[in-house]
Amino acid sequence: MSDLNFSQPERRSFFVPILLAVVAIVIAVGVAIHFFPATSVDLVHVRTEVLPIETLFKSNTVIGLSEANHMVFIASTVKVDNHLRVPIYLDDFHITLTDRSGAEMTVSADTPKDLPDLEANYPGIKPLMTTPLVRNTGIDSEKSAEGTLLFALSIPKSVWDARKSAVIKVDLYHQPPMYVTLPQ
């Protein structure tokens, strides 16, 4: 009869597989945080000022005929807060006005190159545009930018006052657009 042998086989250590699994999880979390940031970009409305302009054109061909041109300049100051881990760049700015009937009008913001001509023609714009917010502005991580956007709407002031809503859209490069609703 053979001898009984009660010796146990040598146990394998699980230290190396567990260590590799933990390292793989840490790398996966690091990649996810880098490519899918959990924070965001915020757009905050600071203030809005309205400058109504009415221009009367008198005709020499028909007696008593005059034509009025209504324009409303909206100078809205906004603040963009970048809570991402990467810098962002501002692309374009629009305002969408919805009147009481539901009709919408979308207008792009005036560029800083247009400001000298507008200020020369409409002197009331100059005090409203102390710090314009310009396209292609870069905002570093955990920083913010504040500036004024100027929109020229071809409507009478009464339509602006009776609006259903007015929403500013800020487009960013490589990020979804941001929206802020202007108060009544």
C-alpha positions as CSV (number, residue, x, y, z in Angstrom):
1,M,0.0,0.0,0.0
2,S,1.2,3.4,-0.8
3,D,1.9,6.1,1.8
4,L,-0.8,8.7,2.3
5,N,0.3,12.2,1.4
6,F,-1.6,15.1,3.0
7,S,0.5,17.9,1.6
8,Q,-1.4,20.7,-0.1
9,P,-0.5,22.0,-3.5
10,E,1.3,25.3,-3.5
11,R,-1.3,28.2,-3.5
12,R,-1.1,30.7,-6.3
13,S,-0.8,34.4,-5.2
14,F,-3.6,36.7,-6.4
15,F,-1.6,39.8,-5.7
16,V,-0.4,40.3,-9.3
17,P,-3.8,39.9,-11.0
18,I,-5.5,42.2,-8.5
19,L,-2.8,44.8,-8.9
20,L,-3.2,44.7,-12.8
21,A,-7.0,45.0,-12.4
22,V,-6.6,48.1,-10.2
23,V,-4.1,49.7,-12.5
24,A,-6.4,49.1,-15.5
25,I,-9.4,50.6,-13.6
26,V,-7.3,53.7,-12.7
27,I,-6.2,54.2,-16.3
28,A,-9.8,53.8,-17.6
29,V,-11.1,56.4,-15.1
30,G,-8.3,58.8,-16.0
31,V,-9.1,58.5,-19.7
32,A,-12.8,58.9,-19.0
33,I,-12.2,62.1,-16.9
34,H,-9.9,63.5,-19.6
35,F,-12.2,62.9,-22.6
36,F,-15.6,63.2,-20.8
37,P,-15.3,66.1,-18.3
38,A,-18.0,66.0,-15.7
39,T,-18.2,69.8,-15.3
40,S,-19.6,72.3,-17.8
41,V,-19.6,75.8,-19.2
42,D,-22.1,78.3,-17.8
43,L,-23.6,81.3,-19.5
44,V,-25.0,84.0,-17.1
45,H,-27.0,87.0,-18.1
46,V,-25.7,90.1,-16.3
47,R,-27.8,93.0,-17.7
48,T,-29.5,94.2,-20.9
49,E,-30.0,97.7,-22.1
50,V,-32.3,98.7,-24.9
51,L,-31.8,101.7,-27.3
52,P,-34.8,102.3,-29.6
53,I,-34.2,104.3,-32.7
54,E,-36.9,105.8,-35.0
55,T,-35.8,107.4,-38.3
56,L,-38.4,109.4,-40.3
57,F,-37.8,109.7,-44.1
58,K,-39.8,112.4,-45.8
59,S,-40.5,112.0,-49.5
60,N,-40.3,114.9,-51.9
61,T,-42.5,113.1,-54.6
62,V,-45.7,112.8,-52.7
63,I,-46.8,115.6,-50.4
64,G,-47.3,114.6,-46.8
65,L,-45.8,111.1,-47.2
66,S,-43.3,110.1,-44.6
67,E,-41.9,106.7,-43.9
68,A,-40.6,105.6,-40.5
69,N,-37.8,103.1,-39.9
70,H,-37.8,101.4,-36.5
71,M,-34.7,99.9,-35.0
72,V,-34.0,98.5,-31.5
73,F,-30.4,98.0,-30.4
74,I,-30.1,95.4,-27.6
75,A,-26.9,95.6,-25.6
76,S,-26.7,92.5,-23.4
77,T,-23.9,91.8,-21.1
78,V,-23.2,88.1,-20.5
79,K,-20.6,86.2,-18.5
80,V,-19.2,82.8,-19.7
81,D,-17.7,80.6,-16.9
82,N,-15.5,77.8,-18.1
83,H,-15.5,74.9,-15.5
84,L,-14.0,72.4,-18.0
85,R,-10.4,71.2,-17.7
86,V,-9.7,72.5,-21.2
87,P,-9.8,76.0,-22.7
88,I,-12.9,77.0,-24.8
89,Y,-13.2,79.4,-27.7
90,L,-16.3,81.5,-28.5
91,D,-17.5,81.2,-32.0
92,D,-20.7,83.1,-32.7
93,F,-23.5,84.9,-31.0
94,H,-27.2,85.1,-31.9
95,I,-30.5,86.4,-30.4
96,T,-33.8,84.8,-31.2
97,L,-36.9,87.0,-30.5
98,T,-40.3,85.3,-30.2
99,D,-43.2,87.7,-30.4
100,R,-46.7,87.2,-28.9
101,S,-47.9,85.5,-32.1
102,G,-45.1,82.9,-31.9
103,A,-43.2,84.4,-34.9
104,E,-39.4,84.1,-34.5
105,M,-36.6,86.5,-35.6
106,T,-33.0,85.4,-35.3
107,V,-30.2,88.0,-35.6
108,S,-26.5,87.7,-35.3
109,A,-24.5,90.0,-33.1
110,D,-22.7,92.9,-34.6
111,T,-18.9,92.5,-34.9
112,P,-16.4,94.9,-33.2
113,K,-15.4,96.1,-36.7
114,D,-19.0,97.4,-37.1
115,L,-19.0,99.3,-33.8
116,P,-17.2,102.5,-35.0
117,D,-19.7,103.1,-37.8
118,L,-22.6,102.3,-35.5
119,E,-21.4,104.6,-32.8
120,A,-20.9,107.4,-35.3
121,N,-24.4,107.0,-36.7
122,Y,-26.1,106.3,-33.3
123,P,-24.1,108.0,-30.5
124,G,-26.3,106.4,-27.8
125,I,-24.5,103.0,-28.5
126,K,-21.1,104.2,-27.3
127,P,-21.9,104.2,-23.5
128,L,-23.6,100.7,-23.9
129,M,-20.5,99.0,-25.4
130,T,-17.7,99.6,-22.9
131,T,-16.4,96.0,-23.1
132,P,-17.6,94.1,-26.2
133,L,-17.4,90.3,-26.2
134,V,-15.7,89.3,-29.4
135,R,-15.7,86.1,-31.5
136,N,-12.7,83.7,-31.1
137,T,-12.2,84.7,-27.5
138,G,-10.3,82.0,-25.6
139,I,-11.3,81.2,-22.0
140,D,-8.9,79.1,-20.1
141,S,-9.9,76.4,-17.7
142,E,-11.6,77.6,-14.5
143,K,-11.6,81.2,-15.9
144,S,-14.4,83.4,-17.1
145,A,-15.0,86.2,-19.7
146,E,-17.6,89.0,-19.4
147,G,-18.6,91.3,-22.2
148,T,-21.4,93.0,-24.0
149,L,-23.1,91.8,-27.2
150,L,-24.9,94.2,-29.5
151,F,-27.9,93.1,-31.6
152,A,-29.7,95.3,-34.1
153,L,-33.4,94.3,-34.5
154,S,-35.5,96.0,-37.2
155,I,-38.6,96.2,-35.0
156,P,-40.4,98.9,-33.0
157,K,-39.7,99.1,-29.3
158,S,-43.3,98.1,-28.6
159,V,-42.7,94.6,-30.2
160,W,-39.6,94.2,-28.0
161,D,-41.6,95.2,-24.9
162,A,-44.4,92.8,-25.7
163,R,-42.2,89.9,-26.6
164,K,-42.9,86.3,-25.6
165,S,-39.2,85.5,-25.1
166,A,-35.7,86.5,-26.2
167,V,-32.9,83.9,-26.0
168,I,-29.2,84.5,-26.6
169,K,-27.3,81.6,-28.1
170,V,-23.5,81.5,-27.8
171,D,-21.8,79.0,-30.1
172,L,-18.5,77.4,-29.0
173,Y,-15.8,75.6,-31.0
174,H,-16.0,71.8,-30.3
175,Q,-18.7,72.2,-27.6
176,P,-22.5,72.3,-27.6
177,P,-24.0,75.8,-27.8
178,M,-25.1,77.6,-24.7
179,Y,-28.4,79.5,-24.2
180,V,-29.6,82.2,-21.8
181,T,-33.1,83.7,-21.7
182,L,-33.3,87.5,-21.2
183,P,-35.8,88.6,-18.6
184,Q,-38.8,90.6,-19.5
